Every structure is written in structure tokens, then in C-alpha cells.
Amino acid sequence: MRAVVQKEFGGPEVLEVVEVAEPELLSGEVLVRVYAGSVNPVDVAVRAGYFPLLGQPPFSVGWDYSGVVAAVGPGARYRVGDEVFGMPFFPRAATGYAEYVATPSRQVARKPASLTHVEAAAVPLAALTAWQGLVDRAGIGSGDRVLVHRAAGGVGHFAVQIAKARGAYVIALASEPKHDFVRSLGADEVIDYRTTDYTEVLRDLDVVFDSNADGERALTVLKPGGVLVSIMEHVSPERAAQVAAAGRRFAGVSVEPDYAALEALAELIDAGQLRPHVSAVFPLEQVARAHEAVGSGQTVGKVVLTVGDRN
């Protein structure tokens, strides 16, 4: 099968499409014929060696995919032909940029019926990050005032929609050219972080969803007992101690596979309350271009790779 591997750290040019052996199934696993996968900022960081998640190359990055079950191991949850999407193994190697992925069946869920494979592949890692931070850790609900950093990005655009679906009042940070897009997601207020210091205009928030390592400043806008959800400083005991000392709650989030949350996200999607935004699509052979796009930090929503002809 075709798969993307890298033999060294470096720029997008180190990514190669090569022929490798098809993975073998273990008990409880499914073999998924991948039709699409998405590229996340963590993929770019791992590829470049900035985030030593997978050790030394050679390895393959990529965790998101959508496809069809091609084979099942003993005890697996699905049948051949089922359409599924998922984020397997994170933070271990999932070899997601490939024609086939073998994964524990409880790390995938049925693909939302209303989405194409390209759209579904854009969901897992980013949407799970937002869900696990806002719902599982912060427990947001109706009437909560929530601030979302980088609201037009991969994780941010899901965070805005999930918060709205839970009944929250959402304030979003985004550059002015992206304001219309963020409002279309349901944001109640949008602040241009380039021209306005949010710490000067906001107070008494219930939750700050921080994807910008801005925890110290975020504390100034949280009310006592409010929650700082951090996806960048989740391993910082210093930040956790600072938040606790200020009488707020710290919720560090490192995303993990979660089929139950994927099923909840699929329900929101098929109910019309959540939608992935795909800003660019590249074939697997152009994986370097996809990484360049994500690495620019300017993309809106998600960038997707197509692996098969059924998308």
C-alpha cells in the first residue's frame, strides 16, 4: 500500500510517499481503507522535530482519517463495509497518511451520514480536543460565557460551535478578515486580537479556551471559580498552580482517542449543529504542500488529504 513516511526531521520536503506492507490485524482491531485524512498543526511540529512525540525517524505522522472497514479482527465492533472515522493511538504513531490503517475498533466511530469522507476526516483530532476541553473538563452549559482563542482555526472553529450547541454565550478572538466566518459559526461576539487587547474589554468569564499559551493573561478575565482550558500548557504544573492560587480551575487537555465523544460529535453534525470547514484539499502525493499550508498558520478550518477516489 501507499503511505507517507519520513526518514529525518525537517521541512515538508522530508515527507515521502512510498510502498509499505499492509498492516496486520490483532484481536479487536479493524482494517480501514482510508479515503481521506487531515493535517493538523501537531503533524507539522512532529515532522519538524519541534515536538518529540514519536522519537527518532523513520516514522509517519497523521492521526485523522475517514474510510470504510475492509477487514475485522476477532471481537471488533464493526463489519466490513461500515463507514467510519477516527483518531487512533494518539499520541503514539497511527500511520494515518496511508491507504490502510489498522486500529482498535473502539478508537473509531461511524462516519456522520451527512458528511463526505473529506469532511469527516477533518473532524476527529481537532473536534475531540475542543469537546474534551469544553465538555469533559470544563463542563460548559447554558448561559456560560466562553472565550475562544484562534476561533477560525482547526480546533477553534469546532470549539465555537460546540460551545454554542451547549447553550453558551461565545466570544471569539480572530483577525478581522476572518470575522464573517467566525460569526457564521455562531459566535455572539468577535474581537480582533490584532487591534484590541481582550483583557481590557472582558471580565467575569466562565471559561477561557486557550490554544495560544496565554494562560497568565487569561486569568484576568475569568471570574472566581472559572475554568482555564489549555491545550498548549497542559503539561505545565507551574501554570496549574498559578491558576489554583488565583481561585480558578485549570483544565489541561491532551487529546486522546474517544469513540463515545466521536459518536456525540457525529450526532451534533447530523443534527446540523456542527460542521467542519475544509479550506483546502490535496492528494496524498502533495502532502508536502498540505504541510506548507498548515505550517503557515493562516489556514481557516482544516486541510485534508485525499487517499482514495471515494470522497
Secondary structure, DSSP 8 states (H G I E B T S, - for coil): -EEEEESSS-SGGGEEEEE-------TTEEEEEEEEEEE-HHHHHHHHTSS-SS-SSSB-----EEEEEEEE-TT-S--TT-EEEE--STTS----SBSEEEEEGGGEEE--TTS-HHHHHTSHHHHHHHHIIIIIIS---TT-EEEESSTTSHHHHHHHHHHHHTT-EEEEE--GGGHHHHHHTT-SEEE-TTT--HHHH---EEEEEESSS-HHHHGGGEEEEEEEEESSSTT-HHHHHHHHHTT-EEEE------HHHHHHHHHHHHTTS----EEEEEEGGGHHHHHHHHHTT---SEEEEE-SS--
